[in-house]
Amino acid sequence: MFSKPHIEVPRTRREFLEKSGYGFGSVALAGLLAQAEAASAPNKFSSHAGLVPHHRPQAKNVIFLFMEGGPSHIDLFDPKPLLNKLAGQSLPDSFGDILTAAGESRSPLLVSKRKWKQHGEAGTWVSDWLPEIATCVDDIAVIRSCWADGLNHSSSVCQMNTCSLLGGRPSLGSWVTYGLGSENRNLPSFVVMQDNRSSVVNGPRNWGTGFMPAVYQGIQLREGKQPLPNLNNPEGITDRRQRTKLSLLNSLNQGFADQHTRQTELEARIASYELAFRMQTEAPEAVDMSQETEATRKLYGLDQEETSTFGRLCLMSRRLVERGVRFVQLYHGAGSKWDAHTGIEKNHTKHCKAMDHPVAGLIKDLKQRGLLDETLVVWGGEFGRTPMSEKGDGRDHNPTGFTMWMAGGGVKGGQTIGATDELGLRSIEDRMHVHDLHASILHLLGLDRMKLVYKYNGRPERPTINEGEFQTKLVTG
């Protein structure tokens, strides 16, 4: 006598539909359980690359505040009394030959008109241009010894984003997305925003993927009341009709993509259509700041004309990271507005005023919500400014010594790391190259810069081009 088979074939149409319904119910249940498990296990990371962190991460997200054009470190975080003492004189011969972008290495030294004061328990020096950020220094590690290789904006912005002076390599945000993915499948992993409609130097290349698949590139959101234009369906188009159109479009695109496997842009386009469809549910809520309290809006400076633009971007950044967006990059002064070759007093007074209050608000808001411990905030530009004057009242580009700072994400606040020389021209102590900065950011996210590999043309490519080291003082002090 034969035993009963494990799978019984339905004998009627009604029986077939009944059993199929049970099966689809199980699929739906499995999906819900998987989402619930992901939500209850925040330390589990998903990734397009199929990776998990190489070591225990101290940060889950990054907000990179990019001051495009090059803020003057010797007028913001790195006071130099000797500079004012020698103001009007030429750079001493002991500093040797200097290569500058404008070629005026022997121009008179330019006085710094700033008033300096020590702040916080550690006594961190901050100038009067940044009174609000000064109140947050106990959460900030000021890095005075940064240096880079480029002299002009194009190569320097490229290096600060990709570790290379030359275009064609993936951006830091793309490497993070490739390595860790997103914790929210309905929002992008990597978001880019800027404070005005001017073109950022190098444009989308700064958040591009280089030789990696385009699916890892940054998604740019606009400043203003509609950060995500055309997100909602046109009037009369239902979700079901939109889904049907998207399915047909994807089937056509996928058929072409299967025949042209090297064209990763098409795969990225297909993925973007799918992401856009999912974003229609969650993204409107994520960027809707009307839900924020009046106190929160004031904290970011949304009630003041000078600070409201960048304040909205900083507030949106907080809303994005708390919803699982992995990497957010904000450009302040987009179009190299910090580039003070002339009139540095007028230039930096304006831009510091617009940026100071929102950035301080971001740090305080993240902290009071318990998000600062897991969110790494990075501040800086592509380089600093020279102690020598240019055009009488400005400063030239200075990649040989400048300041950046980090807060949250496991970084030990209330400390100053490294130093530049007596005039702020070159970094001389605990020097931190762009490669070291990127290696440190990746390390805090749980990624080893030598183990994060993408093979391209048979060559193992790594985010910091096999250079750079994690700077342990960031977490140990």
Secondary structure, 3 states (H helix, E strand, C coil): CCCCCCCCCCCCHHHHHHHHHHHHHHHHHHHHHHHHHHHHCCCCCCCCCCCCCCCCCCCCEEEEEEECCCCCHHHCCCCCHHHHHCCCCCCCHHHCCCCCCCCCCCCCECCCCCCEEEECCCCEEEECCCCCHHHHHHHEEEEEEEECCCCCHHHHHHHHHHCCCCCCCCCHHHHHHHHHCCCCCCCCCEEEEECCCCCCCCHHHHHCCCCCCHHHCCEEECCCCCCCCCCCCCCCCCHHHHHHHHHHHHHHHHHHHHHCCCCHHHHHHHHHHHHHHHHHHHHHHHCCHHHCCHHHHHHCCCCCHHHHHHHHHHHHHHHHHCCCCCEEEEEECCCCCCCCCCCHHHHHHHHHHHHHHHHHHHHHHHHHCCCCCCEEEEEECCCEEEEEEECCCEEEEECCCEEEEEECCCCCCCEEECEECCCCCCEEECCEEHHHHHHHHHHHCCCCCCCCCEEECCEEECCCCCCCCCCCHHHHC
